[in-house]
Amino acid sequence: MTHDPNCLFCKIAQGQIPSRKVYEDDQIYAFHDIHPWAPVHFLMIPKAHIASLAQVDGQHEALLGRMMTLVPKLALQEGCNPYPEGGWRVVTNTGAEGGQEVHHLHIHVMGGPRPWFKG
C-alpha cells in the first residue's frame, strides 16, 4: 500500500492527525468532515494514496465498488433518513476545475434534512 508522507489524508488514515472516525477496515477509512455542508457529512478515502478519480483504473475496481456499497450503510448509520423520502448525496471532486482541494481520492457523503449549508 502506497502512502504520501506529505498528504493530509494519508496522515489521517494512518492516525497521525486526529479525526472523528466513521468506519475503518484494511483498505478504507471514513471520517467526519471538519467543515460540514450538511447535517451528515463524512469523507471516505482509500488508505492507499490515489491522487484522484482521474488516476483510477481496472486495478481499483474492487476498492471503488466496496466504497460505494458502504455508502448506504454508513449514511444510515450516521443519521441520514432512509430512501425514498430521505437520502444522501455522493460527490467526488477531481482536479482543480472539479474543485478538488486535497489530492487524495475522497468521496463526500452528505445528507440529512434540508436546507443544507451548501449544495
Backbone as ProteinMPNN parsed JSONL, in Angstrom:
{"seq_chain_A": "MTHDPNCLFCKIAQGQIPSRKVYEDDQIYAFHDIHPWAPVHFLMIPKAHIASLAQVDGQHEALLGRMMTLVPKLALQEGCNPYPEGGWRVVTNTGAEGGQEVHHLHIHVMGGPRPWFKG", "coords_chain_A": {"N_chain_A": [[0.861, -1.181, 0.0], [0.636, 2.148, -0.902], [1.764, 5.296, 0.347], [1.696, 8.834, 0.772], [3.939, 10.821, 2.296], [3.518, 13.529, 2.714], [0.845, 13.987, 2.448], [-2.266, 15.09, 3.574], [-4.604, 13.462, 3.95], [-3.513, 10.875, 3.889], [-2.053, 10.986, 6.242], [-4.159, 11.269, 8.078], [-5.502, 8.808, 7.702], [-3.554, 7.099, 8.669], [-3.555, 7.699, 11.308], [-1.993, 9.767, 12.25], [-2.884, 12.335, 12.298], [-5.545, 13.593, 14.121], [-8.979, 12.497, 13.832], [-12.57, 12.237, 13.488], [-13.67, 9.225, 13.522], [-15.677, 7.306, 11.305], [-15.768, 4.856, 10.042], [-13.654, 2.004, 9.502], [-11.533, -0.203, 7.747], [-9.236, -2.638, 6.407], [-8.582, -1.407, 3.986], [-9.989, 0.975, 3.681], [-10.928, 4.163, 4.977], [-13.136, 6.14, 6.822], [-14.369, 9.323, 7.785], [-15.616, 12.106, 9.729], [-16.347, 15.218, 8.155], [-14.518, 18.193, 8.718], [-15.566, 20.669, 8.223], [-18.567, 20.681, 7.827], [-21.116, 20.549, 5.278], [-23.662, 19.759, 5.405], [-26.199, 18.285, 7.568], [-25.384, 15.612, 7.973], [-22.208, 14.71, 7.105], [-19.6, 13.189, 5.823], [-16.347, 11.878, 4.925], [-14.976, 9.449, 2.732], [-12.169, 7.524, 2.231], [-9.606, 5.82, 0.324], [-7.104, 3.877, 1.946], [-4.672, 3.556, 0.706], [-2.592, 5.72, -1.175], [-4.103, 7.422, -3.642], [-4.203, 9.789, -6.029], [-6.45, 11.041, -7.304], [-9.746, 10.613, -8.758], [-9.157, 10.573, -11.417], [-6.895, 9.03, -11.652], [-7.603, 6.38, -11.299], [-7.969, 2.954, -12.299], [-8.541, -0.27, -13.815], [-7.437, -1.9, -11.789], [-8.392, -0.804, -9.47], [-11.033, -1.358, -9.288], [-12.444, -3.188, -7.532], [-11.965, -1.985, -5.03], [-13.2, 0.585, -5.324], [-15.795, -0.264, -5.807], [-16.358, -1.5, -3.352], [-16.222, 0.757, -1.674], [-18.42, 2.257, -2.629], [-20.542, 0.506, -2.075], [-20.531, 0.584, 0.65], [-21.517, 3.093, 1.236], [-24.478, 3.413, 1.54], [-24.955, 1.972, 3.97], [-23.263, 3.312, 5.843], [-24.205, 5.937, 5.598], [-26.828, 5.767, 6.613], [-26.196, 4.84, 9.177], [-24.931, 7.109, 10.184], [-26.954, 8.95, 10.382], [-28.53, 9.767, 8.211], [-31.7, 9.885, 6.621], [-33.863, 7.194, 5.574], [-34.176, 6.054, 2.146], [-37.132, 6.325, 0.15], [-37.849, 8.93, 0.933], [-35.909, 10.142, 2.503], [-32.378, 10.273, 2.118], [-29.187, 10.867, 0.47], [-26.247, 12.557, -0.722], [-23.598, 11.856, -2.953], [-20.382, 12.829, -3.645], [-17.544, 13.331, -5.646], [-14.869, 15.212, -6.069], [-12.693, 16.127, -8.699], [-9.559, 17.055, -9.665], [-8.36, 20.462, -10.307], [-10.267, 22.064, -11.711], [-12.504, 20.636, -11.072], [-12.86, 21.177, -8.448], [-11.3, 19.915, -6.505], [-9.569, 19.869, -3.514], [-7.865, 18.541, -1.709], [-5.43, 16.374, -2.687], [-5.96, 13.492, -2.709], [-7.784, 10.746, -3.36], [-11.154, 11.042, -2.536], [-14.433, 10.548, -1.239], [-17.238, 12.427, -0.728], [-19.928, 12.156, 1.479], [-23.079, 13.278, 1.953], [-25.946, 14.305, 3.752], [-29.228, 14.35, 5.29], [-31.835, 16.38, 6.833], [-33.001, 19.1, 4.83], [-32.811, 22.745, 4.713], [-29.417, 22.617, 3.443], [-26.141, 23.762, 4.387], [-24.442, 24.251, 2.188], [-24.84, 23.4, -1.276]], "CA_chain_A": [[0.0, 0.0, 0.0], [1.462, 3.337, -1.014], [1.376, 6.478, 1.11], [2.448, 10.055, 0.508], [4.225, 11.365, 3.631], [3.084, 14.923, 2.798], [-0.589, 14.035, 2.168], [-3.125, 15.249, 4.738], [-5.487, 12.311, 4.137], [-2.678, 9.727, 4.261], [-1.752, 11.157, 7.667], [-5.393, 10.976, 8.812], [-5.735, 7.362, 7.621], [-2.544, 6.43, 9.484], [-3.713, 8.099, 12.698], [-1.026, 10.803, 12.615], [-3.699, 13.531, 12.517], [-6.817, 13.114, 14.67], [-10.224, 12.637, 13.083], [-13.721, 11.555, 14.091], [-13.838, 8.052, 12.659], [-16.984, 6.753, 10.977], [-15.582, 3.461, 9.632], [-12.299, 1.654, 9.086], [-11.138, -1.585, 7.517], [-7.836, -2.673, 5.973], [-8.363, -0.61, 2.779], [-10.832, 2.17, 3.63], [-11.121, 4.925, 6.206], [-14.17, 7.17, 6.682], [-14.327, 10.231, 8.924], [-16.466, 13.291, 9.613], [-15.759, 16.423, 7.58], [-14.342, 19.214, 9.765], [-16.393, 21.812, 7.839], [-19.708, 20.028, 7.156], [-22.056, 21.315, 4.463], [-24.982, 19.181, 5.636], [-26.274, 17.684, 8.901], [-24.487, 14.456, 7.906], [-21.182, 14.957, 6.079], [-18.349, 12.491, 6.104], [-15.5, 11.553, 3.783], [-14.485, 8.09, 2.669], [-10.927, 7.52, 1.459], [-8.797, 4.603, 0.353], [-5.892, 4.063, 2.742], [-3.581, 3.716, -0.26], [-2.628, 7.045, -1.79], [-4.517, 7.58, -5.036], [-4.338, 11.247, -6.062], [-7.796, 11.479, -7.668], [-10.505, 9.676, -9.582], [-8.501, 10.539, -12.726], [-5.824, 8.042, -11.622], [-8.064, 5.009, -11.087], [-8.09, 2.081, -13.462], [-9.117, -1.575, -13.509], [-6.944, -2.47, -10.531], [-9.116, -0.174, -8.364], [-12.452, -1.663, -9.437], [-12.99, -3.799, -6.31], [-11.898, -0.982, -3.975], [-14.251, 1.577, -5.536], [-17.065, -0.948, -5.599], [-16.509, -1.657, -1.903], [-16.529, 2.072, -1.119], [-19.788, 2.642, -2.989], [-21.514, -0.335, -1.379], [-20.547, 1.001, 2.056], [-22.192, 4.386, 1.391], [-25.802, 3.359, 2.165], [-24.841, 1.522, 5.364], [-22.666, 4.368, 6.665], [-25.097, 7.101, 5.577], [-27.894, 5.497, 7.582], [-25.547, 4.779, 10.495], [-24.568, 8.458, 10.636], [-28.131, 9.771, 10.614], [-29.344, 10.068, 7.031], [-33.003, 9.238, 6.612], [-33.939, 6.173, 4.525], [-34.744, 6.251, 0.82], [-37.0, 7.405, -0.821], [-38.09, 10.272, 1.478], [-34.609, 10.643, 2.935], [-31.358, 10.098, 1.089], [-27.871, 11.468, 0.641], [-25.531, 12.919, -1.948], [-22.229, 11.35, -3.039], [-19.638, 13.744, -4.515], [-16.098, 13.153, -5.743], [-14.258, 16.29, -6.842], [-11.496, 15.642, -9.387], [-8.746, 18.097, -10.282], [-8.591, 21.863, -9.959], [-11.537, 22.531, -12.259], [-13.561, 19.894, -10.407], [-12.961, 21.634, -7.068], [-10.546, 19.069, -5.58], [-8.637, 20.639, -2.688], [-6.869, 17.609, -1.178], [-5.143, 15.461, -3.784], [-6.068, 12.096, -2.295], [-9.15, 10.384, -3.723], [-12.108, 11.005, -1.431], [-15.847, 10.618, -1.553], [-18.067, 13.126, 0.254], [-21.289, 11.655, 1.648], [-23.813, 14.344, 2.638], [-27.38, 14.057, 3.83], [-29.959, 14.915, 6.413], [-32.884, 17.328, 6.45], [-32.613, 20.345, 4.173], [-31.737, 23.142, 3.777], [-28.035, 22.393, 3.82], [-25.299, 24.958, 4.354], [-24.085, 24.406, 0.772], [-25.275, 22.299, -2.126]], "C_chain_A": [[0.901, 1.237, 0.0], [0.88, 4.487, -0.194], [2.236, 7.649, 0.654], [2.698, 10.712, 1.859], [3.792, 12.822, 3.809], [1.572, 15.086, 2.625], [-1.4, 14.078, 3.462], [-3.973, 14.0, 4.988], [-4.72, 11.031, 4.423], [-2.364, 9.794, 5.762], [-2.977, 10.865, 8.525], [-5.635, 9.467, 8.833], [-4.764, 6.582, 8.497], [-2.625, 6.817, 10.958], [-2.737, 9.156, 13.17], [-1.706, 12.141, 12.878], [-5.047, 13.041, 13.018], [-8.003, 13.379, 13.747], [-11.328, 11.934, 13.868], [-14.113, 10.41, 13.165], [-15.303, 7.643, 12.534], [-16.852, 5.25, 10.732], [-14.114, 3.247, 9.289], [-12.222, 0.157, 8.834], [-9.707, -1.546, 6.969], [-7.549, -1.795, 4.762], [-9.02, 0.765, 2.795], [-10.906, 2.828, 4.995], [-12.175, 5.996, 5.922], [-14.194, 8.0, 7.957], [-15.186, 11.458, 8.649], [-15.687, 14.456, 9.017], [-15.646, 17.486, 8.671], [-15.122, 20.494, 9.468], [-17.624, 21.292, 7.107], [-20.614, 21.003, 6.423], [-23.484, 20.871, 4.697], [-25.011, 18.589, 7.037], [-25.443, 16.405, 9.037], [-23.499, 14.744, 6.789], [-19.909, 14.258, 6.529], [-17.629, 12.187, 4.804], [-15.102, 10.092, 3.875], [-13.273, 8.087, 1.743], [-10.339, 6.113, 1.404], [-7.567, 4.877, 1.23], [-4.662, 4.204, 1.848], [-3.716, 5.09, -0.912], [-2.936, 6.92, -3.279], [-4.862, 9.06, -5.149], [-5.758, 11.712, -6.38], [-8.498, 10.385, -8.448], [-9.884, 9.558, -10.977], [-7.403, 9.481, -12.792], [-6.315, 6.609, -11.444], [-8.14, 4.253, -12.403], [-8.643, 0.741, -12.992], [-8.659, -2.184, -12.201], [-7.688, -1.919, -9.309], [-10.608, -0.524, -8.341], [-13.067, -2.219, -8.152], [-13.018, -2.796, -5.159], [-13.023, 0.04, -4.121], [-15.635, 0.968, -5.374], [-17.349, -1.128, -4.114], [-16.888, -0.321, -1.26], [-17.981, 2.445, -1.401], [-20.829, 1.782, -2.283], [-21.559, -0.044, 0.106], [-21.36, 2.277, 2.275], [-23.565, 4.254, 2.045], [-25.76, 2.967, 3.643], [-24.34, 2.652, 6.252], [-23.552, 5.61, 6.708], [-26.22, 6.92, 6.595], [-27.348, 5.468, 9.004], [-25.296, 6.179, 11.059], [-25.758, 9.407, 10.737], [-28.914, 10.197, 9.4], [-30.652, 9.296, 7.129], [-33.087, 8.274, 5.435], [-34.576, 6.671, 3.23], [-36.168, 5.729, 0.824], [-37.23, 8.797, -0.247], [-36.8, 10.927, 1.941], [-33.62, 10.549, 1.788], [-30.075, 10.82, 1.424], [-27.298, 11.776, -0.723], [-24.116, 12.351, -1.839], [-21.502, 12.22, -4.058], [-18.158, 13.384, -4.471], [-15.561, 14.252, -6.647], [-12.948, 15.782, -7.436], [-10.788, 16.792, -10.081], [-9.174, 19.503, -9.907], [-9.938, 22.358, -10.469], [-12.732, 21.813, -11.648], [-13.709, 20.257, -8.94], [-12.209, 20.78, -6.06], [-9.516, 19.907, -4.839], [-7.538, 19.775, -2.079], [-6.669, 16.532, -2.234], [-4.887, 14.047, -3.266], [-7.531, 11.76, -2.563], [-10.035, 10.339, -2.485], [-13.52, 11.197, -1.935], [-16.53, 11.355, -0.408], [-19.423, 12.439, 0.292], [-22.008, 12.681, 2.512], [-25.296, 14.022, 2.638], [-27.982, 14.693, 5.068], [-30.961, 15.937, 5.932], [-32.308, 18.6, 5.826], [-33.273, 21.519, 4.865], [-30.363, 22.844, 4.353], [-27.284, 23.708, 3.718], [-24.877, 25.275, 2.917], [-24.684, 23.232, 0.024], [-26.742, 22.145, -2.175]], "O_chain_A": [[1.818, 1.346, 0.814], [-0.337, 4.626, -0.065], [3.368, 7.465, 0.205], [1.742, 11.126, 2.513], [3.707, 13.303, 4.939], [1.069, 16.21, 2.652], [-1.247, 13.222, 4.333], [-4.052, 13.529, 6.123], [-5.229, 10.169, 5.14], [-2.405, 8.78, 6.459], [-2.848, 10.272, 9.595], [-5.943, 8.91, 9.886], [-5.111, 5.519, 9.012], [-1.848, 6.318, 11.771], [-2.652, 9.423, 14.368], [-1.169, 12.984, 13.596], [-5.642, 12.156, 12.403], [-8.022, 14.349, 12.989], [-11.066, 11.15, 14.78], [-14.797, 10.607, 12.161], [-16.057, 7.636, 13.507], [-17.703, 4.466, 11.152], [-13.421, 4.164, 8.849], [-12.764, -0.646, 9.593], [-9.042, -0.515, 7.063], [-6.39, -1.46, 4.517], [-8.649, 1.634, 2.005], [-10.942, 2.159, 6.028], [-12.11, 6.679, 4.9], [-14.061, 7.472, 9.061], [-15.45, 11.806, 7.499], [-14.514, 14.657, 9.331], [-16.573, 17.663, 9.462], [-15.32, 21.318, 10.361], [-17.723, 21.444, 5.89], [-20.851, 22.122, 6.876], [-24.421, 21.527, 4.241], [-23.956, 18.406, 7.644], [-24.867, 16.147, 10.094], [-23.899, 14.995, 5.653], [-19.241, 14.676, 7.475], [-18.218, 12.231, 3.724], [-14.912, 9.561, 4.969], [-13.337, 8.581, 0.618], [-10.543, 5.311, 2.315], [-7.055, 5.997, 1.246], [-3.714, 4.903, 2.205], [-4.825, 5.559, -1.166], [-2.145, 6.391, -4.06], [-5.736, 9.539, -4.427], [-6.229, 12.682, -5.787], [-7.905, 9.352, -8.759], [-10.07, 8.542, -11.647], [-7.016, 9.072, -13.887], [-5.494, 5.691, -11.44], [-8.347, 4.833, -13.469], [-9.16, 0.64, -11.88], [-9.418, -2.915, -11.564], [-7.619, -2.506, -8.23], [-11.352, -0.047, -7.484], [-14.125, -1.75, -7.732], [-13.983, -2.756, -4.396], [-13.724, 0.332, -3.152], [-16.545, 1.617, -4.86], [-18.48, -0.924, -3.674], [-17.769, -0.27, -0.402], [-18.691, 2.899, -0.504], [-21.897, 2.281, -1.929], [-22.536, -0.394, 0.767], [-21.841, 2.517, 3.383], [-23.81, 4.935, 3.041], [-26.452, 3.564, 4.468], [-24.927, 2.923, 7.3], [-23.642, 6.267, 7.744], [-26.519, 7.839, 7.357], [-27.964, 6.007, 9.923], [-25.432, 6.405, 12.261], [-25.589, 10.558, 11.139], [-29.89, 10.935, 9.539], [-30.694, 8.186, 7.659], [-32.454, 8.504, 4.404], [-35.401, 7.584, 3.231], [-36.405, 4.718, 1.485], [-36.839, 9.776, -0.883], [-36.623, 12.135, 1.786], [-33.984, 10.726, 0.625], [-29.902, 11.324, 2.534], [-27.802, 11.314, -1.746], [-23.513, 12.364, -0.766], [-21.944, 12.342, -5.2], [-17.592, 13.162, -3.401], [-15.776, 14.223, -7.859], [-12.183, 15.09, -6.765], [-11.346, 17.428, -10.975], [-10.21, 19.709, -9.274], [-10.676, 23.007, -9.728], [-13.852, 22.322, -11.697], [-14.576, 19.718, -8.251], [-12.454, 20.904, -4.86], [-8.688, 20.575, -5.457], [-6.4, 20.226, -1.947], [-7.619, 15.857, -2.631], [-3.789, 13.498, -3.366], [-8.424, 12.428, -2.04], [-9.705, 9.677, -1.501], [-13.77, 11.904, -2.911], [-16.415, 10.953, 0.75], [-20.007, 12.167, -0.757], [-21.615, 12.932, 3.651], [-25.836, 13.528, 1.649], [-27.339, 15.459, 5.785], [-30.951, 16.323, 4.763], [-31.264, 19.1, 6.245], [-34.255, 21.3, 5.575], [-30.165, 22.82, 5.568], [-27.727, 24.646, 3.054], [-24.947, 26.424, 2.482], [-24.998, 22.198, 0.614], [-27.246, 21.252, -2.857]]}, "name": "protein", "num_of_chains": 1, "seq": "MTHDPNCLFCKIAQGQIPSRKVYEDDQIYAFHDIHPWAPVHFLMIPKAHIASLAQVDGQHEALLGRMMTLVPKLALQEGCNPYPEGGWRVVTNTGAEGGQEVHHLHIHVMGGPRPWFKG"}
